[in-house]
């Protein structure tokens, strides 16, 4: 049922069940963060006119959609799906996410002209996502993944994404890389009480976008030796040292 004002809800669009359980959990964690960010900011919208409040609310909702969608996109890129599948599932998820966000959180869902507000919000939210730097990086990653698929270097082998022989010759498979990253995230959480994201890892590794990290995590052929060295070094850090460096990066 549509709600009369924005608030937290457990009825949001479900995450694709074919994603690994760990990936779904990470997306849900990011969705929780986005919910808190939205609700906290929404409660501060006081004293302005209805028109101004509506505009600011929709900007907050667009930011919510952006946060949740790209959490899904990152996991989709790194779960072993071929590029075509990633593109299709991402498009479906974005459409459903935008629509459910309107019905669950938009303040105009009970008005007579609801459909007008719905269409306008959908256009605005999709425009905000597709004109972001994150969308550009997502498209670049899709092109690269499609190229790997076409050259047979990322054949449909589920999460491993490489020949089973890869590990025998000292090269990590995609599954091993993802397991290494997941283990590090867990170690930092248990060692410091801080929940970190994959973005935090590539930030500490001195990258400003996720491209090289995504290549590293997929064990893609285009992963540079420098990227492997950087990310391996970060993933070997003690939890406390990692958090210290992350805090320094955030202040820069």
C-alpha positions in Angstrom: 0.0 0.0 0.0 1.3 3.5 -0.8 2.5 5.5 2.2 1.6 9.1 2.8 5.1 10.3 3.8 8.7 9.1 3.4 9.8 6.6 6.0 11.8 3.4 6.3 10.2 0.3 4.8 11.0 -3.4 4.5 9.0 -3.6 1.3 11.6 -2.3 -1.1 12.4 -4.1 -4.4 14.0 -7.5 -3.7 17.6 -8.2 -4.7 18.1 -10.8 -7.4 18.0 -14.2 -5.8 20.6 -15.6 -8.2 23.3 -13.4 -6.7 25.4 -15.1 -4.1 24.2 -14.7 -0.5 27.2 -12.7 0.5 26.6 -10.2 -2.4 22.9 -9.9 -1.5 23.9 -9.2 2.1 26.3 -6.4 1.0 23.6 -4.8 -1.1 21.2 -4.9 1.8 23.8 -3.3 4.0 24.2 -0.5 1.6 20.5 -0.1 1.2 20.3 0.2 5.0 22.9 3.0 4.9 20.9 4.7 2.2 17.7 4.5 4.2 19.4 6.1 7.2 20.9 8.9 5.1 17.6 9.6 3.5 15.5 9.6 6.6 18.0 11.7 8.6 18.1 14.3 5.9 14.3 14.3 5.3 13.6 15.0 9.0 15.6 18.2 8.7 13.4 19.6 6.0 11.4 22.0 8.1 10.0 25.5 7.6 10.2 25.6 3.7 7.2 25.8 1.4 5.6 22.6 0.1 7.1 23.2 -3.4 10.6 23.6 -1.9 10.2 20.7 0.4 9.0 18.5 -2.4 12.0 19.4 -4.6 14.4 18.7 -1.8 12.7 15.4 -0.9 12.9 14.2 -4.5 16.6 15.1 -4.6 17.1 13.0 -1.5 15.2 10.1 -3.0 17.2 10.3 -6.2 20.4 10.0 -4.1 18.8 7.0 -2.4 18.2 5.3 -5.7 21.7 6.2 -6.8 23.3 4.6 -3.7 21.3 1.4 -3.8 21.5 0.9 -7.6 25.3 1.2 -7.7 25.7 -1.2 -4.8 23.7 -3.7 -6.9 25.7 -2.8 -10.0 29.1 -3.4 -8.3 28.0 -6.9 -7.1 26.5 -7.8 -10.5 29.7 -6.9 -12.3 31.7 -9.1 -10.0 29.5 -12.2 -9.5 30.5 -14.0 -12.7 27.5 -13.1 -14.9 28.2 -12.3 -18.6 28.0 -8.6 -19.6 24.6 -9.1 -21.3 23.1 -10.6 -18.1 24.5 -7.8 -16.0 23.1 -5.1 -18.3 19.6 -6.7 -18.4 19.4 -7.4 -14.7 20.7 -3.9 -13.8 18.2 -2.3 -16.1 15.3 -4.3 -14.5 16.6 -3.5 -11.0 16.9 0.2 -11.6 13.4 0.5 -13.0 11.8 -1.5 -10.1 13.9 0.4 -7.6 12.9 3.8 -8.9 9.2 2.8 -9.0 9.2 1.2 -5.5 11.1 4.2 -4.1 8.3 6.5 -5.3 5.5 4.3 -3.8 7.2 3.7 -0.5 8.8 7.1 0.2 7.4 9.9 -1.9 5.1 12.3 -0.1 2.6 12.5 -3.1 1.5 8.9 -3.3 -2.0 9.6 -2.0 -2.7 12.7 -4.1 -5.2 12.7 -7.0 -2.4 13.6 -9.4 -0.1 10.8 -8.1 0.6 9.4 -11.6 1.9 12.8 -12.7 4.3 13.0 -9.8 5.3 9.4 -10.3 6.2 9.9 -14.0 8.1 13.1 -13.2 10.0 11.5 -10.3 11.0 8.5 -12.4 12.3 10.7 -15.1 14.3 12.8 -12.7 15.7 9.8 -10.7 16.7 7.9 -13.9 18.3 11.1 -15.3 20.3 11.6 -12.1 21.6 8.0 -12.2 22.4 7.9 -15.9 24.2 11.3 -15.9 26.5 10.5 -13.0 30.2 9.6 -13.0 29.2 6.3 -11.5 27.1 5.4 -14.5 29.9 6.2 -16.8 32.2 3.9 -14.9 29.5 1.2 -14.9 29.2 1.4 -18.7 33.0 1.2 -19.1 33.1 -1.9 -16.9 30.3 -3.4 -19.0 32.2 -2.8 -22.2 35.3 -4.4 -20.7 33.4 -7.4 -19.4 31.8 -7.9 -22.8 35.2 -7.8 -24.4 36.4 -10.4 -22.0 33.3 -12.6 -22.8 33.9 -12.3 -26.5 37.5 -13.3 -26.3 36.7 -16.3 -24.1 38.6 -15.0 -21.1 35.4 -14.7 -19.0 33.4 -17.7 -20.2 30.4 -18.8 -18.3 32.0 -20.6 -15.5 29.9 -19.2 -12.7 31.9 -17.2 -10.1 35.3 -18.4 -11.1 35.4 -16.5 -14.4 38.7 -18.2 -15.5 40.0 -21.5 -16.5 40.2 -24.0 -13.6 43.9 -24.2 -14.5 44.5 -20.5 -13.5 45.1 -21.3 -9.8 47.5 -24.0 -10.5 49.9 -21.6 -12.2 49.9 -19.1 -9.3 47.2 -16.8 -10.7 44.2 -16.2 -8.5 40.8 -16.9 -9.9 38.0 -14.4 -9.6 36.4 -16.6 -6.9 39.6 -16.5 -4.9 39.9 -12.7 -5.3 36.4 -12.1 -4.1 36.9 -14.5 -1.2 40.1 -12.6 -0.3 38.3 -9.3 -0.4 35.3 -10.6 1.7 37.7 -12.1 4.2 39.5 -8.8 4.6 36.2 -6.9 5.1 35.2 -9.3 7.8 38.6 -9.1 9.5 38.4 -5.3 9.6 34.9 -5.5 11.1 35.9 -8.0 13.7 39.2 -6.3 14.5 38.0 -2.7 14.7 34.2 -2.8 14.8 34.1 -0.7 11.6 32.1 -1.9 8.6 34.0 -1.0 5.5 33.0 -1.2 1.8 34.8 -2.2 -1.4 35.1 1.5 -2.2 37.1 2.0 1.0 39.6 -0.6 -0.2 40.2 1.0 -3.6 40.3 4.4 -1.9 43.1 3.3 0.5 44.9 1.8 -2.6 45.0 5.4 -4.0 42.4 5.0 -6.7 39.7 7.5 -7.4 37.3 5.2 -9.3 36.5 1.5 -9.1 37.7 0.4 -12.6 41.0 -1.2 -11.5 39.5 -2.7 -8.4 36.8 -4.3 -10.5 39.4 -5.7 -12.9 41.4 -7.0 -9.9 38.4 -8.6 -8.3 37.3 -10.3 -11.6 40.9 -11.5 -12.2 40.4 -9.8 -15.6 43.3 -10.1 -18.2 43.6 -6.3 -18.2 44.4 -6.1 -14.6 47.8 -4.4 -14.4 50.7 -5.7 -12.3 50.7 -2.4 -10.4 47.0 -2.8 -9.5 47.6 -6.3 -8.2 50.5 -5.1 -6.1 48.5 -2.2 -4.6 45.4 -4.2 -3.8 47.4 -7.2 -2.5 49.3 -4.8 -0.2 46.1 -3.2 1.1 44.4 -6.6 1.7 47.4 -7.7 3.8 47.2 -4.6 6.1 46.3 -5.1 9.8 42.7 -3.9 10.4 43.8 -1.0 12.6 46.4 0.2 10.0 43.8 0.1 7.3 41.3 2.2 9.3 44.1 4.7 10.1 44.9 5.1 6.4 41.3 5.3 5.4 40.7 8.2 7.9 43.7 10.0 6.4 42.3 9.6 2.9 38.9 10.9 3.9 40.4 14.0 5.3 42.4 14.8 2.0 
